[in-house]
Amino acid sequence: MTTDQVTGFPLEGKLQPPMANGEVLFEEAWQSRVFAMTILLYQDGLFSWNEFQDELIEVIGRWDAVNDETRQYEYYDHFSEALNTLLNKKNIVASGELGKRTDEYASRPHGHDH
């Protein structure tokens, strides 16, 4: 499923997630989770799609501004950073609390993925 099928707004160029045959690709489970969470939070009205897209543009722009050819472009890292920043800016979830919960979930044993 593409972002424009869900949100009505496409993500294009560097804003577009990795795709194949018109479908979003994920290499790791956390990537699909952050993608789905973003869509659900948007659909619940916690922020507009334009707000998220503007934040993603800003995050990618900061990454692009650093002239270091050795860094690899990691789309979902930028996507996650944009979501975290937006949630913090809108006082939905404080970044410290989000970081604490992220660490807590990341430390769970293999096979316990929620």
Secondary structure, DSSP 8 states (H G I E B T S, - for coil): --HHHHHS----GGGS--EETTEE--SSHHHHHHHHHHHHHHHTTSS-HHHHHHHHHHHHHHHHHS--TTS---HHHHHHHHHHHHHHHTTSS-HHHHHHHHHHHHTS-TT---
